[in-house]
Amino acid sequence: MRRTPPPTATLSLAVATMPLRVRLGLLYGGLTAAVVLLIAAITLFTHASGHTAATVHALAISSAVGVVVALGAGWLVAGRALRPVAALTETARAIAASRDLSRRVPVTGDRDELGQLAGTVNEMLASLERAYAAEQRFVSDASHELRAPLTAIQANLELLQRQADMPAAERREAVGEALTETRRLSALVAELLTLARADAGVPLPRRPVDLDRVVLDALRDARHLIHGQRLELGDIVPTQVQGDPDRVKQLVLILLDNALKYTAVGGKVVADLRRDDGAAVVVVRDTGIGIAPEHLPHVFERFYRADPARARDPGGSGLGLPIARWIARQHGGDVELISEPGAGTTATLRLPLAA
């Protein structure tokens, strides 16, 4: 048997489905009308014996007119109060339809809640615009970086296919170049996967790590990257941190690789490990080309290259330092660079000591 909802529930549902302006108008107008009726009732009660029927009738008509005027005033006040909300809604719909995140909600000079809401929405839109622009740059740069090795691989394979009787030396050269570009492509894909993991917020595993041993292992591996430079171990003290040993080693290798890559033949790269104020500090110093001051704040941006000398390094992608900073911050630390053009660069890694 179907039950009929009580009148109070029906009334509540009807009010809830009304537009906000109607509800606010009824609220403002109803309160004003209640005051008018209360004043009229007090007047009649106080002077009831001295009024004729005509006077009472006139007071009743005046009260009714007052109620109507109050409701109308409430409607106008509610409409004026909700005008910024309507503008905000229209702007939000236009942004959703056009995908133009550069648009902003009009902000009035009022510092009330609606003005604060409009300002907050504009801050959110600015943040979304920056994030979207960064994503578009990342996709464009990644596509460019992937296209270069793929083009080289394709060209060499087509050359081998067209010239079946190619001399053995030229064949080896073509295969070697394709293999080099394949390795570069593999490294780039691995870096992109690492950044995807970073953007997804995947936490790294934590366990005690002997940082001095990790630094020594990284130096041993980095010797394969030497092309006429000197790679030296400076001061090193036994130090333990909490983290992922593979990622920490990757971080140190990135710093060493970056230093060697921009240090000329005969130059020097030195790595130190010390303790300082509750932190383990790895310092990698080089005598390389350095970085100009205007470029230094941007070196941790993805795919950023400071100058033409760094524009196309062998095997580089512009992702090493961003990955290094992500790993450091995942371990509660950070990486900083200090550099002077022509005098070299110093990279400093700080990680909290294990408790």
DRENKEKOL-969735 format. One record per residue (C-alpha): x, y, z; residue number from 0; residue in three letters. Coordinates in steps of 0.001 Angstrom, whole numbers. Layout:
BEGIN
{x = X; y = Y; z = Z; seq = NUM; type = ALA} $
...
//
This chain:
BEGIN
{x = 0; y = 0; z = 0; seq = 0; type = MET} $
{x = 1469; y = 3340; z = -1058; seq = 1; type = ARG} $
{x = 1938; y = 5761; z = 1795; seq = 2; type = ARG} $
{x = 1167; y = 9437; z = 1382; seq = 3; type = THR} $
{x = 3983; y = 11675; z = 2609; seq = 4; type = PRO} $
{x = 3038; y = 14052; z = 5421; seq = 5; type = PRO} $
{x = 2321; y = 17702; z = 4501; seq = 6; type = PRO} $
{x = 5510; y = 18902; z = 6189; seq = 7; type = THR} $
{x = 7645; y = 16578; z = 4030; seq = 8; type = ALA} $
{x = 5841; y = 17725; z = 875; seq = 9; type = THR} $
{x = 6410; y = 21359; z = 1812; seq = 10; type = LEU} $
{x = 10101; y = 20757; z = 2543; seq = 11; type = SER} $
{x = 10534; y = 19023; z = -831; seq = 12; type = LEU} $
{x = 8791; y = 21883; z = -2639; seq = 13; type = ALA} $
{x = 10985; y = 24478; z = -970; seq = 14; type = VAL} $
{x = 14156; y = 22472; z = -1677; seq = 15; type = ALA} $
{x = 13356; y = 22356; z = -5415; seq = 16; type = THR} $
{x = 12789; y = 26130; z = -5669; seq = 17; type = MET} $
{x = 15493; y = 28284; z = -7274; seq = 18; type = PRO} $
{x = 17869; y = 29827; z = -4749; seq = 19; type = LEU} $
{x = 16684; y = 33350; z = -5597; seq = 20; type = ARG} $
{x = 13076; y = 32408; z = -4817; seq = 21; type = VAL} $
{x = 14075; y = 30842; z = -1516; seq = 22; type = ARG} $
{x = 16175; y = 33840; z = -473; seq = 23; type = LEU} $
{x = 13426; y = 36225; z = -1604; seq = 24; type = GLY} $
{x = 10881; y = 34363; z = 501; seq = 25; type = LEU} $
{x = 13273; y = 34399; z = 3439; seq = 26; type = LEU} $
{x = 14050; y = 38120; z = 3294; seq = 27; type = TYR} $
{x = 10505; y = 39117; z = 2404; seq = 28; type = GLY} $
{x = 8968; y = 36763; z = 4934; seq = 29; type = GLY} $
{x = 11053; y = 38159; z = 7750; seq = 30; type = LEU} $
{x = 10176; y = 41732; z = 6796; seq = 31; type = THR} $
{x = 6494; y = 40834; z = 6418; seq = 32; type = ALA} $
{x = 6500; y = 39163; z = 9817; seq = 33; type = ALA} $
{x = 7849; y = 42364; z = 11349; seq = 34; type = VAL} $
{x = 5156; y = 44432; z = 9601; seq = 35; type = VAL} $
{x = 2383; y = 42119; z = 10789; seq = 36; type = LEU} $
{x = 3795; y = 42083; z = 14309; seq = 37; type = LEU} $
{x = 3804; y = 45890; z = 14453; seq = 38; type = ILE} $
{x = 246; y = 45998; z = 13122; seq = 39; type = ALA} $
{x = -942; y = 43413; z = 15652; seq = 40; type = ALA} $
{x = 662; y = 45299; z = 18540; seq = 41; type = ILE} $
{x = -958; y = 48531; z = 17358; seq = 42; type = THR} $
{x = -4419; y = 46939; z = 17159; seq = 43; type = LEU} $
{x = -4040; y = 45204; z = 20507; seq = 44; type = PHE} $
{x = -2851; y = 48351; z = 22256; seq = 45; type = THR} $
{x = -5496; y = 50688; z = 20857; seq = 46; type = HIS} $
{x = -8280; y = 48240; z = 20045; seq = 47; type = ALA} $
{x = -10961; y = 50161; z = 22021; seq = 48; type = SER} $
{x = -10288; y = 53423; z = 20242; seq = 49; type = GLY} $
{x = -10559; y = 52193; z = 16623; seq = 50; type = HIS} $
{x = -13621; y = 51989; z = 14455; seq = 51; type = THR} $
{x = -14243; y = 49192; z = 11987; seq = 52; type = ALA} $
{x = -13053; y = 51449; z = 9143; seq = 53; type = ALA} $
{x = -9762; y = 52125; z = 10912; seq = 54; type = THR} $
{x = -9192; y = 48424; z = 11519; seq = 55; type = VAL} $
{x = -9950; y = 47735; z = 7856; seq = 56; type = HIS} $
{x = -7474; y = 50407; z = 6759; seq = 57; type = ALA} $
{x = -4806; y = 48950; z = 9020; seq = 58; type = LEU} $
{x = -5431; y = 45496; z = 7570; seq = 59; type = ALA} $
{x = -5081; y = 46810; z = 4007; seq = 60; type = ILE} $
{x = -1902; y = 48679; z = 4966; seq = 61; type = SER} $
{x = -473; y = 45517; z = 6496; seq = 62; type = SER} $
{x = -1264; y = 43529; z = 3363; seq = 63; type = ALA} $
{x = 391; y = 46156; z = 1161; seq = 64; type = VAL} $
{x = 3383; y = 46121; z = 3505; seq = 65; type = GLY} $
{x = 3645; y = 42351; z = 3153; seq = 66; type = VAL} $
{x = 3574; y = 42582; z = -667; seq = 67; type = VAL} $
{x = 6167; y = 45356; z = -679; seq = 68; type = VAL} $
{x = 8345; y = 43354; z = 1715; seq = 69; type = ALA} $
{x = 8207; y = 40278; z = -510; seq = 70; type = LEU} $
{x = 9030; y = 42389; z = -3575; seq = 71; type = GLY} $
{x = 11950; y = 44012; z = -1777; seq = 72; type = ALA} $
{x = 13154; y = 40578; z = -701; seq = 73; type = GLY} $
{x = 13041; y = 39435; z = -4326; seq = 74; type = TRP} $
{x = 15136; y = 42422; z = -5470; seq = 75; type = LEU} $
{x = 17643; y = 42055; z = -2621; seq = 76; type = VAL} $
{x = 18037; y = 38336; z = -3333; seq = 77; type = ALA} $
{x = 18555; y = 39010; z = -7039; seq = 78; type = GLY} $
{x = 21255; y = 41594; z = -6343; seq = 79; type = ARG} $
{x = 22971; y = 39316; z = -3831; seq = 80; type = ALA} $
{x = 22990; y = 36370; z = -6271; seq = 81; type = LEU} $
{x = 24223; y = 38329; z = -9293; seq = 82; type = ARG} $
{x = 27898; y = 37361; z = -8680; seq = 83; type = PRO} $
{x = 26838; y = 33710; z = -8374; seq = 84; type = VAL} $
{x = 25087; y = 33921; z = -11752; seq = 85; type = ALA} $
{x = 28190; y = 35483; z = -13318; seq = 86; type = ALA} $
{x = 30366; y = 32759; z = -11787; seq = 87; type = LEU} $
{x = 28050; y = 30053; z = -13139; seq = 88; type = THR} $
{x = 28016; y = 31555; z = -16655; seq = 89; type = GLU} $
{x = 31820; y = 31857; z = -16714; seq = 90; type = THR} $
{x = 32261; y = 28279; z = -15490; seq = 91; type = ALA} $
{x = 29925; y = 27012; z = -18231; seq = 92; type = ARG} $
{x = 31773; y = 29035; z = -20879; seq = 93; type = ALA} $
{x = 35130; y = 27654; z = -19713; seq = 94; type = ILE} $
{x = 33784; y = 24094; z = -19759; seq = 95; type = ALA} $
{x = 32423; y = 24593; z = -23277; seq = 96; type = ALA} $
{x = 35486; y = 26349; z = -24765; seq = 97; type = SER} $
{x = 38233; y = 24705; z = -22631; seq = 98; type = ARG} $
{x = 39737; y = 28187; z = -22342; seq = 99; type = ASP} $
{x = 41405; y = 28200; z = -18926; seq = 100; type = LEU} $
{x = 42676; y = 31768; z = -19434; seq = 101; type = SER} $
{x = 39216; y = 33183; z = -18667; seq = 102; type = ARG} $
{x = 38489; y = 34472; z = -15192; seq = 103; type = ARG} $
{x = 35421; y = 35075; z = -13050; seq = 104; type = VAL} $
{x = 34595; y = 38779; z = -12615; seq = 105; type = PRO} $
{x = 35443; y = 39893; z = -9086; seq = 106; type = VAL} $
{x = 33546; y = 42768; z = -7481; seq = 107; type = THR} $
{x = 35099; y = 45188; z = -5052; seq = 108; type = GLY} $
{x = 33132; y = 43657; z = -2184; seq = 109; type = ASP} $
{x = 35078; y = 41606; z = 342; seq = 110; type = ARG} $
{x = 32168; y = 39441; z = 1380; seq = 111; type = ASP} $
{x = 31898; y = 35663; z = 1040; seq = 112; type = GLU} $
{x = 30898; y = 35842; z = -2650; seq = 113; type = LEU} $
{x = 33876; y = 38070; z = -3462; seq = 114; type = GLY} $
{x = 36171; y = 35631; z = -1678; seq = 115; type = GLN} $
{x = 34577; y = 32740; z = -3573; seq = 116; type = LEU} $
{x = 35206; y = 34456; z = -6934; seq = 117; type = ALA} $
{x = 38827; y = 35118; z = -5976; seq = 118; type = GLY} $
{x = 39324; y = 31508; z = -4922; seq = 119; type = THR} $
{x = 37826; y = 30240; z = -8182; seq = 120; type = VAL} $
{x = 40208; y = 32490; z = -10146; seq = 121; type = ASN} $
{x = 43173; y = 31136; z = -8191; seq = 122; type = GLU} $
{x = 42030; y = 27597; z = -8994; seq = 123; type = MET} $
{x = 41675; y = 28467; z = -12701; seq = 124; type = LEU} $
{x = 45176; y = 29974; z = -12748; seq = 125; type = ALA} $
{x = 46570; y = 26814; z = -11162; seq = 126; type = SER} $
{x = 44754; y = 24618; z = -13681; seq = 127; type = LEU} $
{x = 45977; y = 26816; z = -16544; seq = 128; type = GLU} $
{x = 49599; y = 26441; z = -15418; seq = 129; type = ARG} $
{x = 49216; y = 22678; z = -14980; seq = 130; type = ALA} $
{x = 47585; y = 22289; z = -18402; seq = 131; type = TYR} $
{x = 50295; y = 24393; z = -20084; seq = 132; type = ALA} $
{x = 53001; y = 22319; z = -18383; seq = 133; type = ALA} $
{x = 51318; y = 19125; z = -19551; seq = 134; type = GLU} $
{x = 51111; y = 20402; z = -23126; seq = 135; type = GLN} $
{x = 54807; y = 21369; z = -23080; seq = 136; type = ARG} $
{x = 55702; y = 17970; z = -21657; seq = 137; type = PHE} $
{x = 53781; y = 16108; z = -24372; seq = 138; type = VAL} $
{x = 55310; y = 18282; z = -27092; seq = 139; type = SER} $
{x = 58848; y = 17895; z = -25760; seq = 140; type = ASP} $
{x = 58455; y = 14154; z = -25204; seq = 141; type = ALA} $
{x = 57168; y = 13707; z = -28765; seq = 142; type = SER} $
{x = 60152; y = 15638; z = -30101; seq = 143; type = HIS} $
{x = 62635; y = 13616; z = -28046; seq = 144; type = GLU} $
{x = 61067; y = 10311; z = -29122; seq = 145; type = LEU} $
{x = 60960; y = 11332; z = -32779; seq = 146; type = ARG} $
{x = 64720; y = 11940; z = -33078; seq = 147; type = ALA} $
{x = 65980; y = 8420; z = -32215; seq = 148; type = PRO} $
{x = 63097; y = 6763; z = -34061; seq = 149; type = LEU} $
{x = 63956; y = 8742; z = -37211; seq = 150; type = THR} $
{x = 67612; y = 7719; z = -36975; seq = 151; type = ALA} $
{x = 66730; y = 4053; z = -36443; seq = 152; type = ILE} $
{x = 64291; y = 4097; z = -39353; seq = 153; type = GLN} $
{x = 66824; y = 5758; z = -41679; seq = 154; type = ALA} $
{x = 69527; y = 3211; z = -40911; seq = 155; type = ASN} $
{x = 67193; y = 238; z = -41308; seq = 156; type = LEU} $
{x = 65907; y = 1559; z = -44652; seq = 157; type = GLU} $
{x = 69492; y = 2047; z = -45773; seq = 158; type = LEU} $
{x = 70333; y = -1561; z = -44885; seq = 159; type = LEU} $
{x = 67220; y = -2762; z = -46690; seq = 160; type = GLN} $
{x = 67946; y = -832; z = -49900; seq = 161; type = ARG} $
{x = 71619; y = -1751; z = -50128; seq = 162; type = GLN} $
{x = 71876; y = -5474; z = -49603; seq = 163; type = ALA} $
{x = 75477; y = -5508; z = -50956; seq = 164; type = ASP} $
{x = 76649; y = -2714; z = -48626; seq = 165; type = MET} $
{x = 80338; y = -3024; z = -47603; seq = 166; type = PRO} $
{x = 80849; y = -4682; z = -44240; seq = 167; type = ALA} $
{x = 82352; y = -1540; z = -42653; seq = 168; type = ALA} $
{x = 79408; y = 639; z = -43662; seq = 169; type = GLU} $
{x = 76963; y = -2038; z = -42540; seq = 170; type = ARG} $
{x = 78606; y = -2175; z = -39114; seq = 171; type = ARG} $
{x = 78444; y = 1637; z = -38873; seq = 172; type = GLU} $
{x = 74727; y = 1711; z = -39746; seq = 173; type = ALA} $
{x = 73925; y = -1094; z = -37299; seq = 174; type = VAL} $
{x = 76016; y = 573; z = -34597; seq = 175; type = GLY} $
{x = 74227; y = 3914; z = -35038; seq = 176; type = GLU} $
{x = 70828; y = 2205; z = -34910; seq = 177; type = ALA} $
{x = 71887; y = 359; z = -31762; seq = 178; type = LEU} $
{x = 73057; y = 3617; z = -30132; seq = 179; type = THR} $
{x = 69752; y = 5318; z = -30893; seq = 180; type = GLU} $
{x = 67864; y = 2269; z = -29616; seq = 181; type = THR} $
{x = 69679; y = 2498; z = -26292; seq = 182; type = ARG} $
{x = 68964; y = 6206; z = -26127; seq = 183; type = ARG} $
{x = 65314; y = 5553; z = -26852; seq = 184; type = LEU} $
{x = 65182; y = 2883; z = -24157; seq = 185; type = SER} $
{x = 66736; y = 5252; z = -21611; seq = 186; type = ALA} $
{x = 64266; y = 8014; z = -22543; seq = 187; type = LEU} $
{x = 61281; y = 5683; z = -22155; seq = 188; type = VAL} $
{x = 62605; y = 4593; z = -18750; seq = 189; type = ALA} $
{x = 62891; y = 8250; z = -17691; seq = 190; type = GLU} $
{x = 59366; y = 8996; z = -18891; seq = 191; type = LEU} $
{x = 58065; y = 6021; z = -16898; seq = 192; type = LEU} $
{x = 59883; y = 7323; z = -13830; seq = 193; type = THR} $
{x = 58238; y = 10729; z = -14220; seq = 194; type = LEU} $
{x = 54856; y = 9072; z = -14757; seq = 195; type = ALA} $
{x = 55396; y = 7242; z = -11486; seq = 196; type = ARG} $
{x = 56271; y = 10553; z = -9842; seq = 197; type = ALA} $
{x = 53129; y = 12245; z = -11175; seq = 198; type = ASP} $
{x = 51014; y = 9331; z = -9970; seq = 199; type = ALA} $
{x = 52300; y = 9842; z = -6426; seq = 200; type = GLY} $
{x = 53567; y = 6286; z = -6032; seq = 201; type = VAL} $
{x = 55629; y = 6136; z = -2798; seq = 202; type = PRO} $
{x = 59093; y = 4630; z = -2761; seq = 203; type = LEU} $
{x = 59965; y = 1698; z = -468; seq = 204; type = PRO} $
{x = 62008; y = 2571; z = 2620; seq = 205; type = ARG} $
{x = 64753; y = 621; z = 4377; seq = 206; type = ARG} $
{x = 68160; y = 1440; z = 5887; seq = 207; type = PRO} $
{x = 70670; y = 2425; z = 3174; seq = 208; type = VAL} $
{x = 74433; y = 2745; z = 3614; seq = 209; type = ASP} $
{x = 74881; y = 5951; z = 1638; seq = 210; type = LEU} $
{x = 78699; y = 5723; z = 1603; seq = 211; type = ASP} $
{x = 78463; y = 2335; z = -123; seq = 212; type = ARG} $
{x = 75921; y = 3672; z = -2608; seq = 213; type = VAL} $
{x = 78201; y = 6613; z = -3472; seq = 214; type = VAL} $
{x = 81157; y = 4267; z = -4032; seq = 215; type = LEU} $
{x = 79030; y = 2012; z = -6291; seq = 216; type = ASP} $
{x = 77840; y = 5035; z = -8274; seq = 217; type = ALA} $
{x = 81427; y = 6265; z = -8726; seq = 218; type = LEU} $
{x = 82446; y = 2822; z = -9962; seq = 219; type = ARG} $
{x = 79633; y = 2815; z = -12537; seq = 220; type = ASP} $
{x = 80318; y = 6427; z = -13551; seq = 221; type = ALA} $
{x = 83864; y = 5545; z = -14634; seq = 222; type = ARG} $
{x = 82322; y = 4119; z = -17819; seq = 223; type = HIS} $
{x = 81100; y = 7654; z = -18622; seq = 224; type = LEU} $
{x = 84560; y = 9236; z = -18495; seq = 225; type = ILE} $
{x = 85921; y = 10679; z = -21762; seq = 226; type = HIS} $
{x = 89208; y = 12269; z = -20764; seq = 227; type = GLY} $
{x = 88046; y = 13842; z = -17492; seq = 228; type = GLN} $
{x = 89267; y = 12950; z = -14007; seq = 229; type = ARG} $
{x = 86718; y = 11469; z = -11598; seq = 230; type = LEU} $
{x = 87912; y = 11617; z = -7988; seq = 231; type = GLU} $
{x = 86580; y = 10623; z = -4585; seq = 232; type = LEU} $
{x = 86974; y = 13299; z = -1933; seq = 233; type = GLY} $
{x = 86142; y = 12997; z = 1739; seq = 234; type = ASP} $
{x = 83635; y = 10265; z = 2603; seq = 235; type = ILE} $
{x = 82239; y = 9242; z = 6003; seq = 236; type = VAL} $
{x = 80075; y = 6198; z = 6862; seq = 237; type = PRO} $
{x = 76470; y = 7424; z = 6674; seq = 238; type = THR} $
{x = 73094; y = 5723; z = 6766; seq = 239; type = GLN} $
{x = 69745; y = 7024; z = 5492; seq = 240; type = VAL} $
{x = 66258; y = 5589; z = 5056; seq = 241; type = GLN} $
{x = 65127; y = 4980; z = 1495; seq = 242; type = GLY} $
{x = 65266; y = 2995; z = -1723; seq = 243; type = ASP} $
{x = 68917; y = 2097; z = -2463; seq = 244; type = PRO} $
{x = 68326; y = 1722; z = -6209; seq = 245; type = ASP} $
{x = 66731; y = 5149; z = -6493; seq = 246; type = ARG} $
{x = 69383; y = 6793; z = -4322; seq = 247; type = VAL} $
{x = 72090; y = 5301; z = -6533; seq = 248; type = LYS} $
{x = 70227; y = 6528; z = -9612; seq = 249; type = GLN} $
{x = 70165; y = 10007; z = -8085; seq = 250; type = LEU} $
{x = 73924; y = 10072; z = -7415; seq = 251; type = VAL} $
{x = 74623; y = 8697; z = -10905; seq = 252; type = LEU} $
{x = 72530; y = 11473; z = -12456; seq = 253; type = ILE} $
{x = 74608; y = 14093; z = -10636; seq = 254; type = LEU} $
{x = 77881; y = 12430; z = -11673; seq = 255; type = LEU} $
{x = 76729; y = 11957; z = -15279; seq = 256; type = ASP} $
{x = 75599; y = 15568; z = -15504; seq = 257; type = ASN} $
{x = 78952; y = 16793; z = -14142; seq = 258; type = ALA} $
{x = 81004; y = 14642; z = -16543; seq = 259; type = LEU} $
{x = 78836; y = 15524; z = -19516; seq = 260; type = LYS} $
{x = 79604; y = 19250; z = -19245; seq = 261; type = TYR} $
{x = 83243; y = 18983; z = -18170; seq = 262; type = THR} $
{x = 85834; y = 19152; z = -20928; seq = 263; type = ALA} $
{x = 88708; y = 16751; z = -21457; seq = 264; type = VAL} $
{x = 91287; y = 17303; z = -18719; seq = 265; type = GLY} $
{x = 88664; y = 18692; z = -16342; seq = 266; type = GLY} $
{x = 87885; y = 17257; z = -12925; seq = 267; type = LYS} $
{x = 84813; y = 15947; z = -11089; seq = 268; type = VAL} $
{x = 85004; y = 15332; z = -7329; seq = 269; type = VAL} $
{x = 82397; y = 13644; z = -5087; seq = 270; type = ALA} $
{x = 82264; y = 14074; z = -1289; seq = 271; type = ASP} $
{x = 80015; y = 12664; z = 1441; seq = 272; type = LEU} $
{x = 79748; y = 14256; z = 4874; seq = 273; type = ARG} $
{x = 77303; y = 14808; z = 7735; seq = 274; type = ARG} $
{x = 75894; y = 18223; z = 8524; seq = 275; type = ASP} $
{x = 73199; y = 19207; z = 11033; seq = 276; type = ASP} $
{x = 71323; y = 15888; z = 11051; seq = 277; type = GLY} $
{x = 71612; y = 15336; z = 7317; seq = 278; type = ALA} $
{x = 73780; y = 13343; z = 4940; seq = 279; type = ALA} $
{x = 75305; y = 15664; z = 2336; seq = 280; type = VAL} $
{x = 76607; y = 14468; z = -1036; seq = 281; type = VAL} $
{x = 78514; y = 17136; z = -2970; seq = 282; type = VAL} $
{x = 79512; y = 16724; z = -6639; seq = 283; type = VAL} $
{x = 81855; y = 19471; z = -7898; seq = 284; type = ARG} $
{x = 83062; y = 19899; z = -11470; seq = 285; type = ASP} $
{x = 85269; y = 22295; z = -13440; seq = 286; type = THR} $
{x = 82921; y = 22335; z = -16417; seq = 287; type = GLY} $
{x = 81278; y = 25062; z = -18516; seq = 288; type = ILE} $
{x = 78901; y = 26160; z = -15748; seq = 289; type = GLY} $
{x = 75375; y = 27571; z = -16016; seq = 290; type = ILE} $
{x = 74378; y = 31196; z = -16544; seq = 291; type = ALA} $
{x = 72454; y = 32822; z = -13637; seq = 292; type = PRO} $
{x = 69322; y = 33387; z = -15729; seq = 293; type = GLU} $
{x = 69131; y = 29669; z = -16536; seq = 294; type = HIS} $
{x = 69929; y = 28281; z = -13101; seq = 295; type = LEU} $
{x = 66367; y = 28556; z = -11644; seq = 296; type = PRO} $
{x = 65006; y = 26463; z = -14548; seq = 297; type = HIS} $
{x = 67435; y = 23525; z = -14682; seq = 298; type = VAL} $
{x = 65051; y = 21273; z = -12725; seq = 299; type = PHE} $
{x = 62238; y = 21815; z = -15243; seq = 300; type = GLU} $
{x = 61492; y = 18906; z = -17536; seq = 301; type = ARG} $
{x = 63272; y = 19002; z = -20918; seq = 302; type = PHE} $
{x = 64875; y = 22352; z = -20073; seq = 303; type = TYR} $
{x = 68260; y = 23047; z = -21635; seq = 304; type = ARG} $
{x = 70182; y = 26073; z = -20484; seq = 305; type = ALA} $
{x = 72057; y = 27086; z = -23615; seq = 306; type = ASP} $
{x = 73163; y = 25864; z = -27081; seq = 307; type = PRO} $
{x = 76151; y = 24056; z = -25547; seq = 308; type = ALA} $
{x = 73666; y = 21900; z = -23633; seq = 309; type = ARG} $
{x = 71051; y = 21750; z = -26378; seq = 310; type = ALA} $
{x = 71899; y = 18335; z = -27740; seq = 311; type = ARG} $
{x = 74172; y = 16289; z = -25589; seq = 312; type = ASP} $
{x = 74871; y = 12646; z = -26470; seq = 313; type = PRO} $
{x = 72192; y = 10529; z = -24889; seq = 314; type = GLY} $
{x = 70714; y = 13435; z = -22912; seq = 315; type = GLY} $
{x = 67017; y = 14187; z = -22640; seq = 316; type = SER} $
{x = 66708; y = 17072; z = -20181; seq = 317; type = GLY} $
{x = 64990; y = 14786; z = -17672; seq = 318; type = LEU} $
{x = 67884; y = 13778; z = -15427; seq = 319; type = GLY} $
{x = 67796; y = 16675; z = -12950; seq = 320; type = LEU} $
{x = 63980; y = 16669; z = -12602; seq = 321; type = PRO} $
{x = 64153; y = 12956; z = -11775; seq = 322; type = ILE} $
{x = 67002; y = 13589; z = -9316; seq = 323; type = ALA} $
{x = 64985; y = 16236; z = -7467; seq = 324; type = ARG} $
{x = 61918; y = 13973; z = -7358; seq = 325; type = TRP} $
{x = 63953; y = 11120; z = -5846; seq = 326; type = ILE} $
{x = 65535; y = 13457; z = -3290; seq = 327; type = ALA} $
{x = 62188; y = 14897; z = -2205; seq = 328; type = ARG} $
{x = 60680; y = 11420; z = -1987; seq = 329; type = GLN} $
{x = 63370; y = 10749; z = 622; seq = 330; type = HIS} $
{x = 62656; y = 13951; z = 2535; seq = 331; type = GLY} $
{x = 65633; y = 15801; z = 1069; seq = 332; type = GLY} $
{x = 66464; y = 18046; z = -1871; seq = 333; type = ASP} $
{x = 69053; y = 18843; z = -4557; seq = 334; type = VAL} $
{x = 70486; y = 22292; z = -5238; seq = 335; type = GLU} $
{x = 72916; y = 23626; z = -7849; seq = 336; type = LEU} $
{x = 75396; y = 26477; z = -7522; seq = 337; type = ILE} $
{x = 77148; y = 27432; z = -10731; seq = 338; type = SER} $
{x = 79319; y = 30078; z = -12363; seq = 339; type = GLU} $
{x = 79834; y = 30211; z = -16141; seq = 340; type = PRO} $
{x = 83307; y = 29018; z = -17012; seq = 341; type = GLY} $
{x = 84126; y = 28026; z = -13431; seq = 342; type = ALA} $
{x = 82038; y = 24875; z = -12966; seq = 343; type = GLY} $
{x = 79012; y = 23672; z = -11041; seq = 344; type = THR} $
{x = 78455; y = 22267; z = -7545; seq = 345; type = THR} $
{x = 75500; y = 19948; z = -6940; seq = 346; type = ALA} $
{x = 74505; y = 19407; z = -3308; seq = 347; type = THR} $
{x = 72250; y = 16569; z = -2208; seq = 348; type = LEU} $
{x = 70856; y = 16600; z = 1363; seq = 349; type = ARG} $
{x = 69063; y = 13582; z = 2838; seq = 350; type = LEU} $
{x = 67922; y = 13130; z = 6457; seq = 351; type = PRO} $
{x = 69977; y = 10683; z = 8468; seq = 352; type = LEU} $
{x = 68377; y = 7402; z = 9529; seq = 353; type = ALA} $
{x = 66997; y = 7545; z = 13055; seq = 354; type = ALA} $
//
